[in-house]
């Protein structure tokens, strides 16, 4: 160490930077985990979700949920699945989007859609809320027009 002080100093700097990056990574993981937990609690996300296509026997489902002690609450929500080519946000179509696109309504009991501040969204007639990544990818702003199925 005494013979090559420059190499020793350089090595110590690299070790210090590595330790700092590991510490920052740990802090980031803790903060991200807490943020995800907060979001999940605010939205009241379900522990289990089942998507279904076709006719649904809601009476049979309600009977099953009522008799099963593992089910605290259940709800059935409609989802209108649409081809991305039928959705235009701003001036861009979702024709080449690989996401499963569609429309849903706000949940009444749990699994809420939230706004930027973590509040439950109350949608007025004529309003459409889109995922944040659609806003960023399509350069959308609040108030931009959307064309859904030609309307």
C-alpha positions as CSV (number, residue, x, y, z in Angstrom):
1,X,0.0,0.0,0.0
2,X,2.8,2.4,0.8
3,X,4.6,1.7,-2.5
4,X,1.7,2.6,-4.8
5,X,-0.5,5.1,-3.2
6,X,-2.3,6.0,-6.4
7,X,-3.4,2.4,-7.0
8,X,-4.5,2.1,-3.4
9,X,-6.5,5.4,-3.6
10,X,-8.1,4.3,-6.9
11,X,-9.0,0.9,-5.4
12,X,-10.5,2.5,-2.3
13,X,-12.5,4.9,-4.4
14,X,-13.9,2.0,-6.5
15,X,-14.8,0.1,-3.3
16,X,-16.5,3.1,-1.8
17,X,-18.5,3.8,-4.9
18,X,-19.5,0.1,-5.1
19,X,-20.6,0.2,-1.4
20,X,-22.6,3.4,-2.1
21,X,-24.3,1.8,-5.1
22,X,-25.2,-1.3,-3.1
23,X,-26.6,1.0,-0.3
24,X,-28.6,3.0,-2.8
25,X,-30.0,-0.1,-4.4
26,X,-31.1,-1.4,-1.0
27,X,-32.8,2.0,-0.2
28,X,-34.5,1.9,-3.6
29,X,-35.8,-1.7,-3.1
30,X,-37.3,-0.7,0.3
31,X,-38.9,2.4,-1.0
32,X,-40.3,0.6,-4.1
33,X,-41.7,-2.2,-1.9
34,X,-43.4,0.3,0.3
35,X,-44.8,2.2,-2.6
36,X,-46.2,-1.0,-4.2
37,X,-47.8,-2.0,-0.8
38,X,-49.4,1.5,-0.5
39,X,-50.8,1.3,-4.0
40,X,-52.1,-2.2,-3.5
41,X,-53.9,-1.1,-0.3
42,X,-55.4,2.0,-1.8
43,X,-56.7,0.2,-4.9
44,X,-57.8,-2.8,-2.7
45,X,-56.4,-5.3,-5.2
46,X,-57.8,-8.8,-5.1
47,X,-55.8,-11.7,-4.0
48,X,-57.2,-13.8,-6.8
49,X,-58.8,-12.8,-10.1
50,X,-60.5,-14.9,-12.8
51,X,-61.2,-13.7,-16.2
52,X,-64.0,-15.4,-18.1
53,X,-65.3,-15.4,-21.7
54,X,-68.8,-16.3,-22.7
55,X,-71.9,-16.8,-20.6
56,X,-71.5,-16.6,-16.8
57,X,-73.9,-18.2,-14.2
58,X,-73.7,-15.4,-11.6
59,X,-76.2,-17.2,-9.3
60,X,-73.9,-20.3,-9.2
61,X,-70.9,-18.1,-8.6
62,X,-72.6,-16.2,-5.8
63,X,-73.6,-19.6,-4.2
64,X,-70.1,-20.9,-4.4
65,X,-68.6,-17.7,-2.9
66,X,-71.2,-17.7,-0.1
67,X,-70.4,-21.3,0.8
68,X,-66.6,-21.0,0.6
69,X,-65.0,-19.7,3.8
70,X,-61.9,-18.6,1.8
71,X,-63.9,-16.0,-0.1
72,X,-64.3,-12.7,1.8
73,X,-65.8,-10.7,-1.1
74,X,-66.4,-11.2,-4.8
75,X,-67.6,-9.1,-7.7
76,X,-68.3,-9.6,-11.4
77,X,-67.2,-6.8,-13.6
78,X,-67.7,-6.4,-17.4
79,X,-64.8,-5.9,-19.7
80,X,-65.4,-5.0,-23.3
81,X,-62.4,-6.5,-25.2
82,X,-61.6,-4.6,-28.3
83,X,-59.2,-4.9,-31.2
84,X,-56.5,-2.2,-30.8
85,X,-57.3,-0.9,-34.3
86,X,-60.7,0.3,-33.0
87,X,-59.0,2.5,-30.4
88,X,-57.4,5.8,-31.3
89,X,-55.9,7.9,-28.5
90,X,-55.0,11.4,-29.6
91,X,-53.8,10.9,-33.2
92,X,-52.3,7.4,-32.7
93,X,-54.0,4.0,-33.1
94,X,-53.4,1.1,-30.8
95,X,-53.5,-1.2,-33.9
96,X,-49.9,-2.5,-33.3
97,X,-50.2,-2.6,-29.5
98,X,-49.6,-6.0,-28.0
99,X,-51.7,-5.3,-24.9
100,X,-55.1,-6.8,-24.3
101,X,-57.1,-3.6,-25.0
102,X,-60.6,-3.0,-23.8
103,X,-63.0,-0.9,-21.7
104,X,-64.1,-1.5,-18.1
105,X,-66.0,0.4,-15.5
106,X,-64.9,1.4,-12.0
107,X,-65.3,-1.3,-9.4
108,X,-67.8,-0.8,-6.6
109,X,-66.3,-2.9,-3.8
110,X,-62.5,-3.3,-4.5
111,X,-59.9,-3.4,-7.2
112,X,-60.3,0.3,-7.9
113,X,-58.8,2.3,-10.7
114,X,-56.8,5.2,-9.2
115,X,-55.7,8.6,-10.4
116,X,-52.2,10.2,-10.2
117,X,-52.7,11.0,-6.5
118,X,-53.9,7.6,-5.5
119,X,-57.6,8.6,-5.2
120,X,-60.4,6.4,-6.6
121,X,-61.5,7.7,-10.0
122,X,-65.0,8.9,-10.4
123,X,-65.6,9.0,-14.1
124,X,-68.1,11.4,-15.6
125,X,-70.1,10.8,-18.8
126,X,-67.9,11.3,-21.8
127,X,-64.6,10.7,-19.9
128,X,-62.1,8.0,-20.5
129,X,-59.1,7.1,-18.4
130,X,-56.2,5.4,-19.9
131,X,-53.2,3.7,-18.4
132,X,-50.2,6.0,-17.7
133,X,-48.0,4.2,-20.1
134,X,-50.5,4.9,-22.9
135,X,-50.3,8.6,-21.9
136,X,-46.5,8.5,-22.1
137,X,-46.2,6.3,-25.3
138,X,-48.8,8.3,-27.2
139,X,-47.9,11.8,-25.9
140,X,-51.4,12.2,-24.5
141,X,-52.5,15.0,-22.2
142,X,-55.6,15.3,-20.0
143,X,-58.4,16.5,-22.3
144,X,-57.2,14.9,-25.5
145,X,-59.8,13.2,-27.7
146,X,-60.2,9.5,-28.1
147,X,-62.0,7.5,-30.8
148,X,-63.4,4.2,-29.6
149,X,-65.1,2.0,-32.2
150,X,-65.6,4.9,-34.5
151,X,-67.2,7.2,-31.9
